[in-house]
């Protein structure tokens, strides 16, 4: 009887360790400071969130690296379970469930060269310019769905520093204004010594870009959403 009890206790213990952990497939695309991937090792702000949740819930992680637009298709099909750095949009809720609360909050601004901040004093001024946007990106609902704004979809943004391409377009005066989030822009401008050259326009949309993790609606892990949300709250409270 004691032997049976010991075997049962051992199996119970092992079931709570990585030996029998459920493998969760996470899609990642390198994004400056949030996700890095070098020599087969993932790191960065978002990776640390993934790893803390996995530890909390005894998941085993497998990373798949792919371009951003490809990741969106993979999470829609269920080929991956999770991806991060997602801004919220109603359209995406058709194929993924957002983990709440968001793990990062930043402002969204329209950026111009320092001498051109006066060009965008109000929202309607955006109608006068072509604004480059990333393929598969969402910014905020009013801007995303405004057909009166001319947008140039830049499909080659799947680089380690995608916003850097938009900045180069601005510096080369191919465009007058770009849209981006403050967190990533501040990192890039500091890293590439661009501070003082580019600034937010006079018009401030007062929009926060909340970054979320998202779980594919076709993933078995979507059934764990309450536990994952609870783990996220616990992690962010520390």
MARVEXSE-133264 format. One line per 4 residues: their letters; for each residue x, y, z of C-alpha. Coordinates in Angstrom, 2 decimals, padded with zeros to 5 digits, always signed. Layout:
<sites>
A> X:Y:Z | ...
</sites>
This chain:
<sites>
XXXX> +000.00:+000.00:+000.00 | +002.82:+002.38:+000.91 | +004.58:+001.54:-002.36 | +001.43:+002.33:-004.33
XXXX> +001.04:+005.62:-002.50 | +004.67:+006.58:-003.18 | +004.30:+005.78:-006.90 | +001.12:+007.87:-007.06
XXXX> +002.80:+010.78:-005.25 | +005.77:+010.63:-007.62 | +003.54:+010.68:-010.68 | +001.59:+013.60:-009.23
XXXX> +004.82:+015.51:-008.64 | +006.16:+014.76:-012.11 | +002.90:+015.85:-013.71 | +003.53:+019.31:-012.28
XXXX> +007.03:+019.59:-013.72 | +008.38:+020.25:-017.19 | +008.64:+016.49:-017.81 | +004.92:+016.36:-018.52
XXXX> +004.50:+020.02:-019.35 | +002.21:+021.00:-022.17 | +004.16:+022.40:-025.11 | +003.01:+025.81:-026.25
XXXX> +004.19:+027.03:-029.66 | +004.95:+030.75:-029.66 | +005.49:+032.71:-032.86 | +008.04:+035.52:-032.67
XXXX> +009.33:+038.23:-034.98 | +012.39:+040.20:-033.81 | +011.34:+043.70:-032.76 | +013.89:+046.04:-031.25
XXXX> +014.10:+045.68:-027.42 | +010.88:+043.67:-027.20 | +012.06:+040.52:-029.01 | +015.58:+039.59:-030.07
XXXX> +016.63:+036.30:-031.61 | +020.30:+035.52:-032.04 | +022.13:+032.18:-032.29 | +018.91:+030.30:-031.58
XXXX> +018.23:+032.21:-028.35 | +015.21:+034.44:-027.82 | +015.35:+037.39:-025.42 | +013.74:+040.76:-024.76
XXXX> +010.88:+042.34:-022.84 | +008.14:+040.22:-024.46 | +010.13:+036.99:-024.22 | +010.46:+037.48:-020.46
XXXX> +006.65:+037.75:-020.21 | +006.24:+034.51:-022.21 | +008.71:+032.71:-019.98 | +007.18:+033.92:-016.72
XXXX> +003.72:+032.77:-017.79 | +005.10:+029.41:-018.94 | +006.83:+028.93:-015.60 | +003.70:+029.90:-013.69
XXXX> +001.50:+027.46:-015.64 | +004.10:+024.71:-016.25 | +004.15:+025.10:-020.02 | +007.10:+024.10:-022.16
XXXX> +007.91:+026.70:-024.83 | +008.77:+026.14:-028.48 | +009.57:+029.28:-030.48 | +008.91:+029.67:-034.20
XXXX> +010.49:+032.66:-035.92 | +008.68:+034.16:-038.91 | +007.87:+037.53:-040.51 | +005.06:+039.49:-038.88
XXXX> +002.46:+039.00:-041.63 | +003.24:+035.29:-041.70 | +002.77:+035.04:-037.93 | -000.70:+036.55:-038.23
XXXX> -001.64:+033.87:-040.76 | -000.10:+031.16:-038.57 | -002.06:+032.20:-035.49 | -005.24:+032.44:-037.56
XXXX> -004.77:+028.88:-038.85 | -003.72:+027.52:-035.45 | -000.21:+026.67:-036.64 | +001.10:+028.58:-033.62
XXXX> -000.61:+028.93:-030.25 | +000.50:+032.39:-029.20 | +002.18:+035.55:-030.42 | +002.96:+038.87:-028.74
XXXX> +003.33:+042.61:-029.34 | -000.23:+042.80:-030.62 | -002.19:+046.03:-030.72 | -005.91:+045.56:-030.25
XXXX> -008.31:+045.41:-033.18 | -011.83:+044.03:-033.51 | -010.85:+042.23:-036.73 | -008.17:+040.21:-034.95
XXXX> -010.69:+039.04:-032.36 | -012.17:+036.88:-035.14 | -009.18:+034.55:-034.92 | -007.43:+035.22:-031.61
XXXX> -008.19:+035.93:-027.96 | -006.29:+038.69:-026.23 | -004.56:+037.99:-022.93 | -005.58:+040.66:-020.44
XXXX> -004.38:+042.97:-019.11 | -001.94:+044.29:-021.73 | +001.68:+043.96:-020.68 | +002.90:+047.30:-022.05
XXXX> +001.41:+050.72:-022.75 | +002.84:+053.44:-024.97 | +001.64:+056.53:-026.83 | +000.95:+056.64:-030.54
XXXX> +002.25:+059.73:-032.34 | +002.60:+061.12:-035.82 | +006.27:+061.95:-036.35 | +007.85:+064.48:-038.70
XXXX> +011.28:+065.99:-039.17 | +011.93:+068.52:-036.41 | +011.41:+071.50:-038.73 | +008.07:+070.13:-039.96
XXXX> +006.14:+069.51:-036.73 | +003.78:+072.37:-037.69 | +002.55:+070.44:-040.73 | +000.20:+068.32:-038.61
XXXX> -001.68:+070.61:-036.23 | -004.98:+068.72:-036.32 | -006.26:+065.32:-037.45 | -007.57:+066.65:-040.77
XXXX> -004.07:+067.76:-041.75 | -003.27:+064.06:-042.27 | -005.43:+064.17:-045.41 | -002.74:+066.24:-047.12
XXXX> -000.04:+063.59:-046.98 | +000.72:+059.99:-047.83 | +001.45:+058.05:-044.65 | +003.39:+054.77:-044.81
XXXX> +001.99:+051.91:-042.72 | +003.30:+048.45:-042.04 | +001.74:+045.45:-043.75 | -000.43:+043.67:-041.18
XXXX> -000.07:+046.54:-038.69 | -002.92:+048.22:-036.81 | -002.52:+051.59:-035.11 | -005.86:+052.85:-033.83
XXXX> -009.39:+052.42:-035.09 | -010.13:+055.93:-036.42 | -006.88:+056.10:-038.37 | -006.97:+052.49:-039.57
XXXX> -010.45:+052.82:-041.08 | -010.24:+056.37:-042.41 | -010.38:+056.03:-046.20 | -009.73:+059.76:-046.63
XXXX> -006.13:+059.26:-045.52 | -003.77:+058.10:-048.26 | -001.73:+055.21:-046.88 | +001.23:+053.49:-048.46
XXXX> +001.49:+049.89:-047.29 | +005.15:+049.05:-046.83 | +005.37:+045.28:-047.19 | +009.07:+044.94:-046.40
XXXX> +008.75:+045.93:-042.74 | +009.60:+042.41:-041.51 | +013.07:+043.28:-040.31 | +014.64:+043.33:-036.86
XXXX> +013.86:+047.03:-036.65 | +010.82:+047.57:-038.92 | +010.17:+051.17:-037.85 | +013.70:+052.05:-038.91
XXXX> +012.56:+051.74:-042.54 | +009.84:+054.33:-041.94 | +012.39:+056.62:-040.31 | +014.68:+056.30:-043.33
XXXX> +011.77:+057.24:-045.60 | +011.24:+060.34:-043.47 | +014.92:+061.30:-043.37 | +015.20:+060.89:-047.15
XXXX> +012.09:+063.11:-047.46 | +010.18:+060.44:-049.35 | +007.32:+061.14:-046.92 | +006.46:+064.06:-044.63
XXXX> +004.93:+062.14:-041.75 | +005.00:+058.64:-040.24 | +002.99:+056.98:-037.49 | +004.53:+054.91:-034.73
XXXX> +004.49:+054.17:-031.01 | +006.59:+056.18:-028.60 | +008.30:+053.24:-026.92 | +009.84:+051.73:-030.03
XXXX> +010.63:+055.14:-031.58 | +012.48:+056.35:-028.49 | +014.59:+053.19:-028.45 | +015.43:+053.48:-032.14
XXXX> +016.29:+057.17:-032.08 | +018.58:+056.67:-029.10 | +020.23:+053.57:-030.57 | +020.89:+055.20:-033.95
XXXX> +021.71:+058.70:-032.65 | +018.67:+060.25:-034.30 | +017.51:+062.29:-031.31 | +016.78:+065.90:-032.25
XXXX> +016.12:+065.08:-035.90 | +012.59:+063.68:-035.57 | +009.82:+064.78:-033.21 | +006.09:+064.17:-032.65
XXXX> +003.91:+066.54:-034.66 | +001.97:+069.35:-032.95 | -001.16:+067.22:-033.28 | -001.35:+064.65:-030.49
XXXX> -004.04:+061.98:-031.04 | -003.97:+061.10:-027.31 | -004.05:+057.42:-028.16 | -002.38:+054.71:-026.10
XXXX> -001.05:+051.67:-027.89 | -001.55:+048.74:-025.54 | +000.52:+045.67:-026.37 | -001.04:+042.27:-025.75
XXXX> -000.29:+038.60:-026.08 | -002.80:+036.77:-028.26 | -003.89:+033.13:-028.27 | -005.17:+031.47:-031.43
XXXX> -008.87:+030.64:-031.21 | -007.92:+027.28:-032.74 | -005.35:+026.54:-030.04 | -006.17:+024.15:-027.18
XXXX> -004.58:+026.75:-024.87 | -007.47:+029.15:-025.47 | -009.36:+027.01:-022.92 | -006.76:+028.12:-020.36
XXXX> -007.45:+031.82:-020.97 | -008.72:+032.47:-017.43 | -005.60:+030.89:-015.91 | -003.36:+032.76:-018.35
XXXX> -005.06:+036.07:-017.56 | -004.63:+035.38:-013.86 | -000.95:+034.58:-014.37 | -000.48:+037.80:-016.37
XXXX> -002.06:+039.90:-013.61 | +000.19:+038.23:-011.04 | +003.32:+038.86:-013.10 | +002.49:+042.51:-013.77
XX> +001.69:+043.16:-010.11 | +005.26:+042.30:-009.05
</sites>
